[in-house]
Amino acid sequence: MEAKIETTENGIKIEVTQVEDKKTQLLEAFQECSEGRCTCPTQEYQKVENLEITDADDAVQLSITAKDGEQIDVAEIEKCLAYTRKRISE
């Protein structure tokens, strides 16, 4: 699983590739975050206004919009992705 993170004007975009046979588990984990049931070891979720998930052919794309006045910390999101990678690999 590889992730490319890009900062946008009001949040970040993430493209997760090389998901192989873990795509279903990955989508389920991201859906939990989208529904407010995020289990990542960070408080970054408190800054999120909206999380959109797109299921592409060979990838999963996320678009995270920050709440007004907030900025998403890419380092914290990288920790979340590492946590999710480990979680779905078990």
Secondary structure as UniProt FT lines:
FT   STRAND          2..8
FT   TURN            9..10
FT   STRAND          11..17
FT   HELIX           20..22
FT   HELIX           23..34
FT   TURN            35..36
FT   HELIX           44..47
FT   STRAND          48..55
FT   STRAND          59..66
FT   TURN            68..69
FT   HELIX           74..89
//
